[in-house]
Amino acid sequence: MRPVQYFLYPLAMLYGLGVWIRNAFYDAGIKKSHGFSQAIVKIGNLSVGGTGKTPHTELIAAMLAESFPAVAILSRGYKRKTRGFRLAGESDNAQTIGDEPFQMYLKLPDVQVAVCEDRKTGIEKLNELNPFLSAVVLDDGYQHRRVKADLNILLSDYNEPYFRDHLLPLGKLREFRGGFRRADIIIFTKAPERINVYDKKYIYTKVGAAAHQLVIFSHIRYTDPVFMEPFEPFAIDKNTHVLLVTGIANSRSLTDKLKAKNIPFTHLAYADHQRYGQKQLKQIARSWGEIESERKVVLTTEKDFVKLRDFGDWFVTNQIPLASLPIEIGFDEADRAAFIAKIEDYVKQHQRNR
């Protein structure tokens, strides 16, 4: 361990103690968790950083919407320019509700998407708007103990599992590793599509899940790029030089994808939830001009695309084609069946107990 990490260790313990006391108060009933008539599904992680939370939230909400009427997603709306409760509508964009909620709103027309800093207030507002809601998915809600969950879903990066991590600021954990015990489903994300059976057994052993906890693995599938109009789509291959623009916590899976396909790329990596403006556009223009290939494209994530497309006129005027690379979440057949069954069982059980 490096000297700086020795220095951070007591800070991590102090931070962890504060989180532990807070959780202990909720566990003992000293601090109250509020239940609702709808099934509340929390999805989140123990760590800060990218575990693929948004595409998993989209998937879970879409699955629920197929089986139950009136499903909503409630998010904090990180880095939005508004405050309080807001139900996503046609007048909204990434600035009014946040980049990830806006992305989900565009992709899930059958699911209500709302934002509110106070999740309890947010659910109450959703109830006022639609008293027939079946389920509410709390995006990044794993640590939000003020609302009682019917189903807790914990995500952990397969390549950086929580059981190898440490508390902030020594590592990336928001709470002690033991927080995994609140989870009903634990998903190791960004796993290989075909996992060696011994690697699975290793993770099962390290987790030590209780009988009620389902441990499964998901992987990322990239679909065909989506080009901003009026640019004509074309194949992005080894003959294309990609200017990759990302403002996400972890872009490793995307860069690995480009490397695996031998696609040359230049990477402009910004901070998570980057707000784009003239400074970033100038950096994009500069990097674009430095690429000598005649066949090139600006490629970005879905989350960044919903913000960059606000500068569509700029891209068109400068003849810089902009495209996003959508992703889907995949499971093997057994994990997917078990996942769907557990979610549906919990929601049905909640409805029977209403």
N, C-alpha and C positions, 0 to 999 in steps of 0.2 A: 504494500500500500504506500502510495506517494505521501510525502510530508503534508501537502495541502489537504489530503483526505483525512489524515489524523486530526487536523485542525477542525474539519467539518463534522467529525463524528459526534462531538458533544452537542453541536447545533442540531444535528439530525435527531438525536435522542430527545432534546427539548421540544423540537417540533412534534416528534412522534408521541411524546407524553401528552401534549395538548390535544392531539387528535384522539388518543386513546381515552382520555377523560371525557371528551365530548361523546364518543361512541358508548362509553360505559354509562353515561347519564341516560342515553336513549335506551340502552339494553335494560336498565333498571327501571325505566318508566319515569325517571325524574324529569327528563325532557320528553314531551309528548310527540308521538308520531300520529298524524291524522290519516284516517282511512276514508275512502270514498265509495260510492255505489258502483262506480266503474272499476273494471280491472285495471290496476296500475302496473305497468311493466317498466322497470328501470333497466337501462343499458348504460354501461360505462366501463371504467378500468381502474386499476389501483395506481397506475402510473400517469404521469403527464406525457404528452407526445402521441404520435400517430399509431393507433392500433387498428385503424379502419372502422372507426365508430360510425361515421355517417353512412357508408354503404350498408352496414349491418342494421342500422336503425331503419333505413329505407326498406330493406328486405323484410324485417320483422313487421313493420307497419303494413306493408303490402300483403304479407301472408295473413295477418289478422283481418285486413279489409276483405279478403276473399271469403272468409268464413263467418264474419260478424258484421252487423250493421254499424255504421258511424264510428270510425276510428280516428283518433287524433294523435299528433306528435306535439309535444310541448318542449321547447328548447329555451335556453337562457337568452339566445340571440347575441352571442359574444361579439363585441366591437361594433354593434349597430349604433346609429346616431339617434335613436329614439329611446324612450324609457317606458316602463310599465307594460301592461298587457297589450298585445297587438295580434289580431288574427290576420294571417297572410291573405292578401287579395291582389287584384289586377294592378293596383297602383303601387305595389311594393317592389322593392329591389334589394340588393345585398346591403345597401346602406340603411334601409329602414328596418330590416328584420335580421340582418346578419347573413354572411355568405352561405353557410351550411343550411340554415332553415330555408333560404331562398332556393337553393339547389333542390332541396326535398320538395318544396312547394311546386316547382316546375315539373318534377318527375312523377309526383304522386297526386294526380287530379282527384282521386277518390278518397283522399285522406286530408283531414283538416290539419293545417300547420299553424301553430301559434307560438309566440315568444313572450316570456315574462321572467324577470329576475327572481321573483318569489313564486316557486312552483306551486305552493298551496293556493295562493291567490289565482294563479294561472288556471289551475284545474277548476276552481270555483267559477271563474269567468267562462270557461268552456261549457260548464254545466248550465249556466244561465243561457248561453247561446244555443245549446243543443242538449236537452235533458235526456235524450235517448242514446247518448254515447255508450258504447259497449266497452271500449278500452282506450286508455291514454298511454302512449309510450313516452317516457321521460328520457329525452336525449341527454346523455352525460349526467345521469341522475343517480349513479351508484352511491355517491357520498352524501346525497341529499336525504338525510334521515328524517326531516320534518314531515315528509310524506311517506306513509306506509306503503310498501310495495307488496303486490301479490306474487310477483315474479321478478327476481333479480338476475340479470344476465351480465356476467363479467367477461370482458375481453382482455386478452394478453397476447402480445406479439410473440409468435412462435420462435423468432430469432433472438428476442430479448425478453424471455419469460420473467414474470414478476418474482419467481422464487430465486432468481439470480441477482435481483436488484436490491437497492438500499433506499432508505428514506431520504427525502429532500433535506438539505441540499447536497448530501453525499451522493445520492443517486436520483432516481426519478419517481420514487414511490410517494403517493399522497398520504398513505397510511401504512401501518405495519402489514406485513405479508399475511398475517392471520385474518385480515379483512376478507380474504377469499371465502371464508366460512359462511358469509351472508349470501353467497351466490347459490342459485338453483341450477344455473347452467354456466359452465365455464368454457369459453371458446378460445382456442389458440389460433390466432389469425395469421394470415400471410404464410401459411404452411405450404410445403410442396404439395402438388396435386396428388402425388403418390408418395405416401410416407412409409418408410421402413418400419416394420412391425416392432423392431427393437427400440426405435426412437419413440414410438407411441408408448411402449411399456415403460420407458425411462420417465416420460412426462407423467404418466399415471402414477408411478411410484413417488415422484417428487411432489405431486399435488396431494396425494393421500386423501382423495375425495370421500365424503360421507356417502351413505347409501342413496340419499335423495338427490345427490348432485350428479348432473350429467356433464361429462367432459368430452368435448368433440373438437374437431379441427376444421378450419375453413381455409380456402385459398382464393386468390384473386384471378379473375379472368378479364383480360382486356378485350374490348369489342372494337369494331371498326371506328376509326376517327370520325368525328363530326365537325364539318367545316362551317365556319360562320359565312352566312350569305353576304355578298353574292359570289364568293369564291367557289370554283368548281372543285369537287373532291378529286383527289388523286391518291394513288397508292404510296404509302410511306415505307420505303424499303432501304436497302443498303446503298442505293443510288441517290437517296435524299439526305441532305444535311438538315438535322433538326436543331432549331433553337428552342431548347426546353426551358420553359418559364414556370416555376413552381413557388407557391407560397403556402406550403403544407409542413407539418411537423416532421414527416419522414418520407422522403422521395426515393428511398432505396429500391422498392419493388419496381418503380417506373424506370429508373436508370438501369437496373438489372435487365429489364425487358428489352430496352434498346440495345444494350450490350449483347444480349443473347441473340438478337437478330442482326448483329453487325451493322447497326445503323449509326453512322457518325453523328455526334451531337455536341452542342455547346450548351452549358447549363447555367442559367441565371437563377440562383436559388435565393429566395426571399424568406423572411420570417413567416411563421404560421399566421394565417388570417391577414396577409399583407393587403393594405389598401393601396390601390394603384393610382398614380397621378402622373403629372408631366415628367417628374424625375425618373420614374420607372420607364416611361415611354421613350425617353431619350436614351436610357441604357439599352433598351430593346433595339432601338434604331441603330445605335453604335455597334452592338454585337451583330446585328443583321448585316450591316455594311462590311463587317470584317470576314464574313463567310463568303468564300470565293465560289462555292458551288452554284451552278445555274438552277438547280432543283433544290429548293429549300422551303421550310415551313416553320412557323412558330407553333409549337405544340405545348399544350398546358393541361392541367387537371380540370375536372368538371367544376370544382369549387372556385378555381381561378378564372375559368371561362365565363362564369356568370358575372364577374366583375370586369374583366377585360373587354367583354363585348359592349360595355357602355362606351368604349372608345372606338366603336366600329367604324365611324367615319375616318378616324385617323389611320386605321389599318388599311382601309380601302384607298384613301388618298395616297398613301405611301406604297401601295401595292404589296402589302405584307400579308400573305394568307395566314389566317388564324384558325387553329383546330384544337378540339379537346379530345382526350382519349378516355371514354367512359369505361367504368369497370363494373363487373358483376361479382357477386360472392358465390362461390361454389362449395359443395360438400360432397363427400362420397355418399352413396345411396343409403347406407345404414345410418350414418350420422344425420343426414337430412331427414329421414323418416322419424328418428328418435327426437330430433329437434322440433319438428312440426307437431308431433304427438304431445310433447311435454307442454309446449306453449298453449295448444288448444285445450288440453286437459285443465290447465290452470285457469284459463279464462272461463271455461264452462263451469268449473267448480265454483268460481267466484259468483257467477250468475245464479247458480243454484242456492248459494248462501245469502243472496241479497235480501 
